[in-house]
Amino acid sequence: MASQTFKLYRYQLLPIDRHTPDLFLQRTLPELIEEKNLIFQNALQSLSVYKYRDATLSLRVESDRVDAMVIQLAPPRSLTRETADFRRERVEHWPHVNVVVLNRPDEQYFLIQDRQAAFANTDIVVKIIERATREQLARAGLRLHVEQMFEKSEFWDLVEIYRGKIVWVEFEFITPNMANISRTLSQSLKDLGKDTNAFKTEIEIEADPQSSLNLQPSNETVNGLVDYTSEGGGGIRMRVKGVRKIIHANNKYREVSIDELTMSGGLPEMIRVVREILK
């Protein structure tokens, strides 16, 4: 049975400003955080059409529940076909991708179908969703931030490959508001972004030019940052002696496969299977 590949992303819904009174349309900050998933659901369900690169996308949102939905996006394409009378004609073609959205406070995932006939890569779909929902979320005082999930082993594999040559590492992480993925961060790192009203924090570590960094999984702070970023909390970059380009340690996206029977079986069945896969 044929199956489709879906790239896995984690999204977070963060307050634009944690410290300005009356910013959140009569909501207190705790109320805004409590209602953020409902606000996001309403923003997604209100989508109908969206223009991308001067083309109007076909867009449909399927949802019969609060905590999950499927978005279908199709850009206009054209195909040339040969007819029975030996002519060539151009016809409209609308290849689509499916986006599975899990929208519980502790389960904020996008699973985006990787179909290059529709979009060159799944990051384009992420940008479309971010832009399409930005205005409605901003009116409520929220910002959507999406990061790919990657295999944390990729970072440690790179550390072993370049052992003794790594001179700089940057951890970029989103201010956490999901306890289930931020448990590996120290409390001081969790509080830093919230106390300073930052949505993103960057931590750089750099060795002396004549030396190299000593990176070990036994270091709780480093390992905690790797765990958090790999779960969709940010990204990691490094510089290596003898390598001119900056190396990104989050290029290996996590993927899942969903068979076509499940995809055609309706929303409840698809969501059930997806949740089983992600356990």
Secondary structure, 3 states (H helix, E strand, C coil): CCEEEEEEEEEEEEECCCCCCCCECCECHHHHHHHHHHHHHHHHHCCCEEEECCEEEEEEEECCCCCEEEEEEECCEEEEEECCCCCEEEEEECCCEEEEEEEECCEEEEEEECCCCCCCCHHHHHHHHHHHHHHHHHHCCEEEEEEECECHHHHHHHHHHCCCCEEEEEEEEECCCCHHHHCCCCHHHHHHHHHHCCCEEEEEEECCCCCCCCCCCCCHHHHHHHHHHHHHHEEEEEEECCCCCCEECCCCECEEEEEHHHHCCCHHHHHHHHHHHHC
